[in-house]
Amino acid sequence: MIGREILEEEEASANYVLRQVRMRRTGELSWEVASAETGATVAAGLADRAEALRFVRGWETLSRRVDGGLPGHKLVH
């Protein structure tokens, strides 16, 4: 995404990374979730790290419940 600066990046799971970003024009800080494999942003504009982690946990839980996991997901225990 143009106009944002990545301040911090951390592995959240085998499938996702969390990023704290700052919008260059406004200086607004937010969190986003990105694919660990491709780096593509999956969710953006999250208020805080805890909200981003809830997003990741939710998708990982869903992937475990779907037979064979979600497409492109590495299965985690």
C-alpha positions in Angstrom: 0.0 0.0 0.0 1.4 3.4 -0.9 1.5 6.1 1.7 2.3 3.9 4.7 5.4 3.0 6.6 5.9 -0.3 8.3 7.2 0.3 11.9 7.2 -3.2 13.2 6.6 -6.7 11.9 6.3 -10.0 13.9 5.3 -13.6 13.2 1.8 -14.3 14.6 1.5 -17.8 13.3 2.7 -20.1 10.5 0.3 -18.4 8.2 0.3 -14.7 9.3 2.5 -11.8 10.3 1.4 -8.7 12.2 2.6 -5.3 11.1 2.3 -1.9 12.9 2.0 0.8 10.3 1.9 4.6 10.2 0.0 6.4 7.5 2.4 9.0 6.1 -0.1 11.7 5.4 -2.0 11.6 8.7 0.5 9.9 11.1 -2.2 7.5 12.2 -1.0 4.3 13.7 -2.8 1.0 13.0 -2.1 -2.7 12.7 -2.5 -5.1 9.8 -2.4 -8.8 9.2 -0.5 -10.1 6.2 0.1 -13.5 4.7 3.4 -15.0 5.9 3.9 -16.7 2.6 3.1 -13.9 0.1 3.3 -10.7 2.3 -0.1 -9.7 0.9 -2.2 -7.7 3.4 -5.2 -9.7 4.6 -6.7 -7.1 7.0 -5.8 -3.5 7.6 -6.8 -0.6 9.8 -7.0 -2.7 13.0 -7.0 -0.6 16.2 -4.4 -2.5 18.2 -2.2 -5.5 18.4 -4.7 -7.4 20.5 -7.4 -7.0 17.8 -5.0 -8.2 15.1 -4.1 -11.3 17.2 -7.8 -12.1 17.6 -8.2 -11.9 13.8 -5.3 -14.4 13.4 -6.6 -16.7 16.1 -10.0 -16.7 14.5 -8.7 -17.7 11.0 -6.4 -20.3 12.5 -9.4 -21.8 14.4 -11.5 -21.8 11.3 -8.7 -23.5 9.3 -8.5 -26.3 11.9 -12.3 -26.9 11.7 -12.4 -27.1 7.9 -11.5 -30.6 6.7 -8.0 -30.2 5.2 -7.7 -26.6 6.3 -8.3 -23.4 4.4 -6.8 -23.2 1.0 -3.1 -22.2 1.2 -3.0 -22.6 4.9 -0.3 -24.6 6.8 -2.1 -26.7 9.3 -1.1 -25.9 12.9 -1.9 -27.8 16.1 
